Amino acid sequence: MDFELPEEHLAFRDVVRRWVDNEVPKEWARKLEADEHNYPFELWDKFSEVGFHGIGISEEYGGQGGDVLMQMVLARELARSLGGLAWIWGITSFAGSKSIGIYGSAEQKKKFLPQIAAGELRAAIAFTEPAGGTDLLGAMGTTAERVDGGWKINGEKIWSSSAHVADYLLLIARSDKNAEKKHQGLTLFWVPTNTPGIKITPLAKLGMRSMGSCSIHLEDVFVPAELVLGEPHKAWYMLLPTLNNERIMVGAFCLGVLDGVLEDALDYVKQRKAFGGIIGRFQSLQHYIADIATMQKTTELMLNFCADKQARGENVGVEANMLKLIASENANKAADMGIQILGGMGYSAETDMQRYWRDSRLWRIGPITNEMVRNGIAESLGLPRSF
Ligand SMILES: Cc1cc2nc3c(=O)[nH]c(=O)nc-3n(C[C@H](O)[C@H](O)[C@H](O)COP(=O)(O)OP(=O)(O)OC[C@H]3O[C@@H](n4cnc5c(N)ncnc54)[C@H](O)[C@@H]3O)c2cc1C
């Protein structure tokens, strides 16, 4: 039993940590995030320059390679400073390199992966619909109809993060109205955002502000047959195996937030004074710090366990659900304690605790709600499906 990362990954972690401290420090991230309606292109460009968009893409396609452990290390280190803005890297990595890399044809890989690796192509995920994200399949009203040379898509999507600055949408639509079951008859499309008939509108929200999350209206949008990913009508069967990877990445982002919260809380209690000494001598604050450190360690152990199992090709379905659950609840609870430790400064836009809290609040809801995650865990214990 070895709970430590391999040497190669530890070395990568050190390089990324130095890069983060020099290039994307917390003060800078705070300013970017506060600028609610402006997408941080500078951040995207910094990722391009250092080659992070190519992590997870094989060298054959211009990428840097890197297994799930490497992606986990990168996600954690980025989130320590960037909080939710780490998704600026994560969305295209997940929607773009994973989807094309896993379901794409040889031509699609050859065309799109080098562009993604070079930071020349941004993607967004357009799955959720206004009628519901948890019951995604039951609520899905977006349709794709076969037409000459391709498909015609009509419908509405919501919460598609960074869609307003994306070149392509990874979009799921109902392509066979006569399918017997709701997880059948679905197709995955790679839709250019400049196609006529697409209207994208950013929405106001609590956190992850400058990233932009959008509603998308699709009216008679033509998508050529060569931009279907994988086999038509089989999208759900293709997507299911990738969900564990997504949960592991969310776990890594949450752990990054826990790292950021702990170091900021420790710094603060060592220099802030009350009643003639530093506030770090008060037992109640020491207990908060001890709780945050314990949440950090348990999240780290669970994350390393899941990522290692996934990298070895083993089934990690239930544990990845458990990881997503504890990581998001720990990160958000720790950020809340962090605000308390900093007192009024924790509520101030001049420190990062409020940003960590707002950003990590999302991970209890998306990409899957913690209620739904708990449903899955309970079912794995033999209990009947409750919905
Ligand atoms: C900032 C932000 C960014 C996002 N980015 C993206 C993105 O890039 N792409 C994308 O496709 N989506 C994105 N999402 C959508 C996200 O994945 C959904 O919000 C999430 O899946 C929940 O769906 P919903 O909001 O429709 O809530 P609902 O499904 O309406 O759920 C409402 C409540 O009912 C509960 N509930 C529903 N069914 C059950 C059940 N069976 N048992 C117990 N409780 C249940 C839920 O847990 C929740 O508490 C984003 C959302 C936000 C807020």
PDBQT file of the ligand as one rigid body, heavy atoms in Angstrom, charges set to zero:
ROOT
HETATM    1  C1  LIG A 401     -22.654  27.823 -12.533  1.00  0.00    +0.000 C 
HETATM    2  C2  LIG A 401     -23.131  26.573 -13.226  1.00  0.00    +0.000 A 
HETATM    3  C3  LIG A 401     -22.370  26.063 -14.264  1.00  0.00    +0.000 A 
HETATM    4  C4  LIG A 401     -22.819  24.931 -14.945  1.00  0.00    +0.000 A 
HETATM    5  N1  LIG A 401     -22.125  24.504 -16.059  1.00  0.00    +0.000 NA
HETATM    6  C5  LIG A 401     -22.691  23.572 -16.861  1.00  0.00    +0.000 A 
HETATM    7  C6  LIG A 401     -22.106  23.265 -18.147  1.00  0.00    +0.000 A 
HETATM    8  O1  LIG A 401     -21.066  23.791 -18.528  1.00  0.00    +0.000 OA
HETATM    9  N2  LIG A 401     -22.767  22.391 -18.954  1.00  0.00    +0.000 N 
HETATM   10  C7  LIG A 401     -23.921  21.781 -18.574  1.00  0.00    +0.000 A 
HETATM   11  O2  LIG A 401     -24.460  20.992 -19.355  1.00  0.00    +0.000 OA
HETATM   12  N3  LIG A 401     -24.482  22.023 -17.353  1.00  0.00    +0.000 NA
HETATM   13  C8  LIG A 401     -23.907  22.910 -16.502  1.00  0.00    +0.000 A 
HETATM   14  N4  LIG A 401     -24.489  23.208 -15.292  1.00  0.00    +0.000 N 
HETATM   15  C9  LIG A 401     -25.744  22.534 -14.919  1.00  0.00    +0.000 C 
HETATM   16  C10 LIG A 401     -25.637  21.592 -13.726  1.00  0.00    +0.000 C 
HETATM   17  O3  LIG A 401     -25.030  20.396 -14.123  1.00  0.00    +0.000 OA
HETATM   18  C11 LIG A 401     -27.081  21.404 -13.193  1.00  0.00    +0.000 C 
HETATM   19  O4  LIG A 401     -27.436  22.620 -12.561  1.00  0.00    +0.000 OA
HETATM   20  C12 LIG A 401     -27.214  20.235 -12.249  1.00  0.00    +0.000 C 
HETATM   21  O5  LIG A 401     -27.092  19.016 -12.946  1.00  0.00    +0.000 OA
HETATM   22  C13 LIG A 401     -28.588  20.245 -11.523  1.00  0.00    +0.000 C 
HETATM   23  O6  LIG A 401     -29.642  20.376 -12.418  1.00  0.00    +0.000 OA
HETATM   24  P1  LIG A 401     -30.775  21.491 -12.181  1.00  0.00    +0.000 P 
HETATM   25  O7  LIG A 401     -30.088  22.781 -11.927  1.00  0.00    +0.000 OA
HETATM   26  O8  LIG A 401     -31.721  21.443 -13.329  1.00  0.00    +0.000 OA
HETATM   27  O9  LIG A 401     -31.513  21.087 -10.860  1.00  0.00    +0.000 OA
HETATM   28  P2  LIG A 401     -32.763  20.090 -10.751  1.00  0.00    +0.000 P 
HETATM   29  O10 LIG A 401     -32.469  18.863 -11.517  1.00  0.00    +0.000 OA
HETATM   30  O11 LIG A 401     -34.004  20.834 -11.088  1.00  0.00    +0.000 OA
HETATM   31  O12 LIG A 401     -32.756  19.750  -9.200  1.00  0.00    +0.000 OA
HETATM   32  C14 LIG A 401     -33.398  20.563  -8.211  1.00  0.00    +0.000 C 
HETATM   33  C15 LIG A 401     -33.301  19.858  -6.867  1.00  0.00    +0.000 C 
HETATM   34  O13 LIG A 401     -34.016  18.606  -6.900  1.00  0.00    +0.000 OA
HETATM   35  C16 LIG A 401     -33.183  17.562  -6.457  1.00  0.00    +0.000 C 
HETATM   36  N5  LIG A 401     -33.522  16.314  -7.117  1.00  0.00    +0.000 N 
HETATM   37  C17 LIG A 401     -33.866  16.102  -8.406  1.00  0.00    +0.000 A 
HETATM   38  N6  LIG A 401     -34.074  14.802  -8.633  1.00  0.00    +0.000 NA
HETATM   39  C18 LIG A 401     -33.859  14.161  -7.457  1.00  0.00    +0.000 A 
HETATM   40  C19 LIG A 401     -33.925  12.809  -7.035  1.00  0.00    +0.000 A 
HETATM   41  N7  LIG A 401     -34.231  11.822  -7.863  1.00  0.00    +0.000 N 
HETATM   42  N8  LIG A 401     -33.627  12.522  -5.739  1.00  0.00    +0.000 NA
HETATM   43  C20 LIG A 401     -33.296  13.510  -4.851  1.00  0.00    +0.000 A 
HETATM   44  N9  LIG A 401     -33.237  14.799  -5.204  1.00  0.00    +0.000 NA
HETATM   45  C21 LIG A 401     -33.508  15.125  -6.493  1.00  0.00    +0.000 A 
HETATM   46  C22 LIG A 401     -31.769  18.035  -6.844  1.00  0.00    +0.000 C 
HETATM   47  O14 LIG A 401     -30.770  17.326  -6.118  1.00  0.00    +0.000 OA
HETATM   48  C23 LIG A 401     -31.846  19.507  -6.494  1.00  0.00    +0.000 C 
HETATM   49  O15 LIG A 401     -31.655  19.670  -5.107  1.00  0.00    +0.000 OA
HETATM   50  C24 LIG A 401     -24.026  24.289 -14.550  1.00  0.00    +0.000 A 
HETATM   51  C25 LIG A 401     -24.748  24.798 -13.476  1.00  0.00    +0.000 A 
HETATM   52  C26 LIG A 401     -24.337  25.940 -12.825  1.00  0.00    +0.000 A 
HETATM   53  C27 LIG A 401     -25.188  26.484 -11.708  1.00  0.00    +0.000 C 
ENDROOT
TORSDOF 0
